[in-house]
């Protein structure tokens, strides 16, 4: 007698069907979010319809703003408040204790933290200065060339690269081998051809050479951004005004210094504040290239180290709050500039 055939797993009625949770989540998002949004709008309008005309004008805007305010509160304000509270607590993540301003005292008395803060000051000064300065220079120079669009595209192209990708590219550019060895790094190979020794661009803590090498990468990336914004403002200057100055005998330098530069002042201010904010929150390119070694650490990278390397959420939160407090005044200044420009237009 032949044994019965093995059961077919595809036809087994007791077989448990497993569905990928990612597929379920995608369906919930694609279907659920629009359904909830439509339901909220319908319910809001039905509620408003029950009110008189006076209350409708008062209530309707807030009902439409409520979802955005809820998201803003949950994803921005709530974590910010929790971070500020956590910055006043100890390292223990399971049973944190209130330690007052001890974490802030650590930041302003610790050598590594102060070194990271000093590096951020270097970033603020040199990254902002070179980016805005070179962006202005390039915007003025390419304004009169025949292939302006191509030139701008080439200069803007590095901004399309992610910070991590740029870090990987420039890690090969800065690659260092001991003297006497074949240099695989582009820069050391070039200077070797003129008889100069190899330089540890990312391994030299003295004179903050490694910090300036990383700043140079960011300048290479963000000069195109500054150039585009400044060039747009430059196009908005009345050409007849510049031509009248030239007809009155003004040289090109005088036209630039006395007419073009003052008219570009508001734009340069906005671009500068944007670059300052970018410099203060720099993290990924430092993490990719050196992880803060060789005197290259910055405040944002220090925060990540305290959180994930040392597990000190109190100190990491304090660093985050200090970084936020440093950025807020600059953001406020930027917003006031935008509003003043809108009021003048």
C-alpha positions in Angstrom: 0.0 0.0 0.0 1.4 3.4 -1.1 1.8 6.1 1.6 -0.5 9.1 1.3 1.0 12.0 -0.6 2.4 14.9 1.5 0.0 17.7 2.1 0.2 20.7 -0.2 1.1 23.7 1.9 -0.6 26.1 -0.5 -3.9 24.2 -0.1 -3.7 23.7 3.7 -6.7 25.5 5.3 -4.9 25.7 8.6 -1.8 27.5 7.1 -1.2 30.9 8.7 -0.9 33.7 6.2 1.7 36.2 7.1 1.5 39.7 5.6 4.5 42.0 5.6 4.0 44.6 8.2 5.5 47.3 6.0 2.8 46.6 3.4 0.1 47.0 6.1 1.7 50.2 7.2 1.9 51.6 3.7 -1.8 50.8 3.1 -2.7 52.4 6.4 -0.8 55.6 5.4 -2.1 55.7 1.8 -5.7 55.0 2.7 -6.0 56.0 6.3 -4.5 59.5 6.2 -6.8 60.8 3.4 -9.8 59.2 5.0 -9.0 60.8 8.4 -8.3 64.2 6.7 -11.6 64.1 4.8 -13.5 63.0 7.8 -12.0 65.9 9.9 -12.9 68.5 7.2 -16.4 67.2 6.9 -16.9 67.1 10.7 -15.4 70.6 11.1 -17.7 72.1 8.5 -20.7 70.4 10.0 -19.8 71.9 13.4 -19.2 75.3 11.9 -22.6 75.2 10.1 -24.3 74.9 13.5 -22.9 78.3 14.6 -24.0 81.8 13.7 -22.1 83.9 11.2 -20.1 85.8 13.8 -18.7 82.6 15.5 -18.1 81.0 12.1 -15.6 83.7 11.2 -13.8 83.1 14.6 -13.9 79.3 14.8 -13.3 78.2 11.2 -9.7 79.4 10.9 -8.7 77.7 14.1 -10.4 74.4 13.0 -8.4 74.5 9.8 -5.2 75.3 11.6 -5.7 72.7 14.4 -4.1 69.7 12.5 -1.0 71.7 11.6 -0.8 73.1 15.2 -1.2 69.6 16.6 1.6 68.2 14.5 3.8 71.2 15.3 3.1 70.7 19.0 3.7 67.0 19.0 6.8 66.8 16.8 8.5 70.1 17.7 7.3 71.8 20.9 6.8 68.6 23.0 10.3 67.2 22.2 11.9 70.6 22.8 10.3 70.8 26.3 11.3 67.3 27.1 14.8 67.9 26.0 15.0 71.0 28.2 13.7 69.0 31.2 16.1 66.1 30.5 19.1 68.5 30.4 18.5 69.1 34.1 18.6 65.4 35.0 21.4 62.9 35.6 22.9 60.3 33.2 20.7 57.4 34.4 18.1 56.8 31.7 15.9 54.5 33.8 15.7 56.5 36.9 17.1 60.0 36.2 17.6 62.4 39.1 17.4 66.2 39.1 20.9 67.7 39.0 20.0 71.3 38.2 22.5 73.1 36.0 25.3 70.5 36.5 25.2 69.4 32.8 25.5 73.0 31.7 28.4 73.5 34.1 30.1 70.5 32.6 29.8 71.9 29.1 31.4 75.2 30.0 34.2 73.7 32.1 35.1 70.6 30.0 38.0 71.0 27.6 36.5 68.8 24.8 33.2 70.7 25.0 34.9 74.1 24.8 37.1 72.8 22.0 33.9 71.9 20.0 32.4 75.3 20.8 35.6 77.0 19.6 35.5 75.0 16.4 31.9 76.1 15.8 33.1 79.7 16.2 35.7 79.0 13.5 33.0 77.5 11.3 30.8 80.5 11.9 33.5 83.0 10.9 35.4 81.3 8.1 32.6 79.2 6.5 30.2 82.1 6.4 32.9 84.6 5.3 34.3 82.5 2.5 30.9 81.2 1.3 29.3 84.6 1.1 32.4 86.3 -0.2 33.0 83.7 -3.0 29.3 83.6 -3.8 29.3 87.3 -4.3 32.5 87.2 -6.3 31.3 84.4 -8.6 27.8 86.0 -9.0 29.4 89.3 -10.2 31.9 87.7 -12.5 29.6 85.2 -14.2 26.9 88.0 -14.7 28.7 89.1 -17.8 30.1 85.9 -19.3 28.6 84.3 -22.4 27.9 80.9 -20.9 26.5 82.2 -17.6 23.9 79.4 -17.2 26.6 76.7 -17.7 29.0 78.4 -15.3 26.4 78.7 -12.6 25.3 75.1 -13.1 28.8 73.8 -12.6 29.4 75.9 -9.5 26.0 74.9 -8.0 26.4 71.2 -8.8 28.3 70.3 -5.5 25.2 71.3 -3.5 23.3 68.4 -5.0 25.7 66.0 -3.4 24.8 64.8 0.1 27.1 65.7 3.0 28.1 62.1 3.5 28.9 61.6 -0.2 30.9 64.8 -0.2 32.8 63.5 2.9 33.6 60.2 1.2 34.8 62.0 -2.0 37.0 64.4 -0.1 38.3 61.6 2.1 40.1 60.2 -1.0 41.2 63.7 -2.0 42.8 64.2 1.5 44.1 60.7 1.8 47.5 60.6 3.5 50.3 58.0 3.4 53.6 58.3 5.3 56.5 60.1 3.6 58.3 57.8 1.1 55.1 55.9 0.3 53.1 56.2 -2.9 50.4 58.9 -2.2 46.9 57.8 -3.2 45.3 61.1 -2.1 44.9 63.7 -4.9 46.2 66.7 -3.0 49.2 64.9 -1.5 50.1 63.5 -5.0 49.9 67.0 -6.5 52.1 68.7 -3.9 54.5 65.7 -4.1 55.1 66.6 -7.8 56.6 69.9 -6.7 58.8 68.4 -4.1 56.6 69.1 -1.0 56.1 66.4 1.6 52.7 64.8 2.3 50.4 66.5 4.7 47.9 64.8 7.0 45.0 67.1 6.1 42.6 65.2 8.3 45.1 64.0 10.8 46.8 67.2 11.9 45.4 68.6 15.2 47.9 71.5 15.3 46.7 74.8 14.1 43.3 73.2 13.5 44.4 72.3 10.0 41.9 69.4 9.9 39.1 71.7 10.9 39.9 74.2 8.1 40.2 71.3 5.7 36.6 70.2 6.5 35.5 73.9 6.3 36.9 74.0 2.8 34.7 71.1 1.7 31.6 72.9 3.0 32.7 76.1 1.2 33.0 74.1 -2.0 29.5 72.8 -1.5 27.6 75.9 -0.4 29.3 78.6 -2.6 26.8 77.7 -5.3 23.9 78.3 -3.1 25.1 81.8 -2.1 25.9 82.5 -5.7 22.4 81.7 -6.9 20.7 83.9 -4.3 23.0 86.8 -4.8 22.8 86.5 -8.5 19.0 86.7 -8.4 19.3 89.9 -6.4 21.9 91.2 -8.8 19.5 90.7 -11.7 17.0 92.8 -9.9 19.1 95.9 -9.8 18.0 98.4 -12.4 20.6 98.3 -15.3 19.8 102.0 -16.1 21.0 103.0 -12.7 24.3 101.3 -13.2 24.7 102.7 -16.7 23.9 106.2 -15.5 26.7 105.9 -12.9 29.2 104.8 -15.6 28.2 107.7 -17.9 28.9 110.0 -15.0 32.5 108.8 -15.0 32.3 106.2 -12.2 34.7 103.3 -12.6 33.5 99.6 -12.3 34.9 99.4 -8.8 33.1 102.5 -7.8 29.8 101.3 -9.3 30.2 98.0 -7.4 31.2 99.6 -4.1 28.8 102.5 -4.0 25.7 101.2 -5.9 25.7 97.4 -6.3 27.0 96.4 -2.9 24.6 98.6 -0.9 21.6 97.4 -3.0 22.7 93.8 -2.3 22.9 94.5 1.4 19.6 92.9 2.5 20.3 89.8 0.4 23.8 89.4 1.7 22.4 89.6 5.3 19.9 86.9 4.7 22.5 84.6 3.0 24.9 85.3 5.8 22.5 84.4 8.6 21.5 81.2 6.7 25.2 80.2 6.4 25.7 81.0 10.1 22.8 78.6 11.0 24.3 76.0 8.7 27.7 76.3 10.3 26.3 76.0 13.9 24.4 72.8 13.1 27.2 71.1 11.1 27.4 67.5 12.0 27.3 64.9 9.2 30.4 65.8 7.3 32.5 66.0 10.5 31.1 62.6 11.6 31.9 61.1 8.2 35.5 62.4 7.9 37.0 62.4 11.5 34.1 61.8 14.0 35.5 64.7 15.9 39.1 63.5 16.2 42.2 65.7 15.7 40.5 68.7 17.2 37.7 68.8 14.6 34.7 68.1 17.0 31.7 70.4 16.8 28.8 70.9 19.1 26.3 68.8 17.1 28.8 65.9 16.9 29.5 66.2 20.6 25.8 65.8 21.3 25.7 62.6 19.3 28.7 61.2 21.1 27.3 62.0 24.6 24.0 60.3 23.6 25.1 57.2 21.8 28.7 56.6 22.8 28.6 57.5 26.4 24.9 57.1 27.0 24.6 60.3 28.9 21.2 61.7 27.8 21.4 64.5 30.4 24.6 66.0 28.9 23.4 65.3 25.4 20.2 67.2 26.1 22.1 70.1 27.6 24.3 70.3 24.5 21.2 70.3 22.3 19.6 73.1 24.3 22.8 75.2 24.1 22.8 74.7 20.3 19.2 75.7 20.1 19.7 78.8 22.1 22.6 79.8 19.9 20.5 79.4 16.7 17.3 81.0 17.9 18.5 84.7 17.9 19.9 84.2 14.4 16.7 82.7 13.1 14.7 85.6 14.7 17.0 88.1 13.0 16.5 86.3 9.7 12.7 86.3 10.1 12.7 90.1 10.8 14.8 90.7 7.7 12.3 88.7 5.6 9.4 90.6 7.0 11.1 94.0 6.4 11.8 93.1 2.8 8.2 92.0 2.3 7.0 95.3 3.8 9.2 97.3 1.4 8.1 95.3 -1.7 
